[in-house]
Structures are given as C-alpha cells and as structure tokens.
C-alpha cells in the first residue's frame, strides 16, 4: 500500500484536491487508473477511500451518456 500511496500522490496533480474532496466518480477513475498500472483493487479502494460497489458502478458507466444532463443544466 505504500507504493499505491506514492502513485496516488503522483496522480493527485491531475485532480483538484485530496481524495476525500473528489466526487465518487473521480475517485473511481483514479482507482481505475491505478488498477491499470497493476495494483490490486482491494488495496486501491482502501487507499482511495471508496466502496468496491461504488467503484464497479462508476467503471461500468464510464463513457455512457449522462441521461440527466438536461436536468443538471437546469439546476445550475
């Protein structure tokens, strides 16, 4: 997990804020990138701080069209 933490610090430059300040989607993307580098998912989710189910939910939905985009635009 020390190696994962070191990679997290390197990747943190591409995100605005600490892991706790990121959206769950951003945390999942971060975790996905670390998994692609060969780290074990169980170790990654402990360090990144997201539940495994949340990770899988967001990975499954990467690249899918946001069906609520019109609603979100009205809110903001």
C-alpha positions as CSV (number, residue, x, y, z in Angstrom):
1,X,0.0,0.0,0.0
2,X,3.0,2.3,0.4
3,X,3.6,2.0,-3.4
4,X,-0.1,2.8,-4.1
5,X,0.1,5.8,-1.9
6,X,3.2,7.1,-3.8
7,X,1.3,6.6,-7.0
8,X,-1.7,8.4,-5.6
9,X,0.5,11.5,-4.7
10,X,1.8,11.5,-8.3
11,X,-1.7,11.2,-9.8
12,X,-3.1,13.9,-7.4
13,X,-1.5,16.6,-9.5
14,X,-4.1,15.8,-12.2
15,X,-7.0,16.2,-9.8
16,X,-8.1,19.3,-7.9
17,X,-7.9,18.3,-4.2
18,X,-7.4,15.4,-1.9
19,X,-9.1,12.1,-2.4
20,X,-11.8,13.0,0.2
21,X,-12.7,16.1,-1.8
22,X,-13.2,14.3,-5.1
23,X,-16.5,13.1,-6.3
24,X,-17.1,9.3,-6.2
25,X,-16.8,9.3,-10.0
26,X,-13.4,11.0,-9.9
27,X,-12.2,8.6,-7.1
28,X,-13.4,5.6,-9.2
29,X,-11.5,7.0,-12.2
30,X,-8.4,7.4,-10.1
31,X,-8.7,3.9,-8.7
32,X,-9.3,2.5,-12.3
33,X,-6.0,4.2,-13.5
34,X,-4.1,2.6,-10.6
35,X,-5.6,-0.8,-11.3
36,X,-4.5,-0.4,-14.9
37,X,-1.0,0.1,-13.6
38,X,-1.2,-3.3,-12.0
39,X,-2.2,-2.7,-8.4
40,X,-4.7,-4.9,-6.6
41,X,-8.2,-3.5,-6.4
42,X,-8.6,-4.4,-2.8
43,X,-5.6,-2.3,-1.9
44,X,-6.5,0.6,-4.1
45,X,-10.0,1.0,-2.7
46,X,-8.7,1.1,0.8
47,X,-6.2,3.8,0.0
48,X,-8.5,5.8,-2.3
49,X,-11.4,5.5,0.2
50,X,-14.4,4.3,-1.9
51,X,-16.5,1.2,-1.5
52,X,-15.9,-1.5,-4.0
53,X,-19.5,-1.5,-5.2
54,X,-19.2,2.3,-6.0
55,X,-16.0,1.6,-7.9
56,X,-17.7,-1.0,-10.1
57,X,-20.8,1.1,-10.6
58,X,-18.8,4.0,-12.0
59,X,-16.4,1.8,-14.0
60,X,-19.5,0.2,-15.6
61,X,-20.8,3.6,-16.5
62,X,-17.6,5.2,-17.9
63,X,-18.3,6.5,-21.3
64,X,-22.1,6.2,-21.1
65,X,-24.2,9.2,-21.9
66,X,-25.4,11.1,-18.9
67,X,-29.2,10.8,-19.1
68,X,-29.7,13.6,-16.5
69,X,-27.6,16.2,-18.3
70,X,-30.6,18.4,-19.2
71,X,-31.8,18.3,-15.6
72,X,-28.4,19.1,-14.2
73,X,-28.1,22.1,-16.6
74,X,-31.4,23.4,-15.3
75,X,-30.3,23.1,-11.7
76,X,-27.0,25.0,-12.3
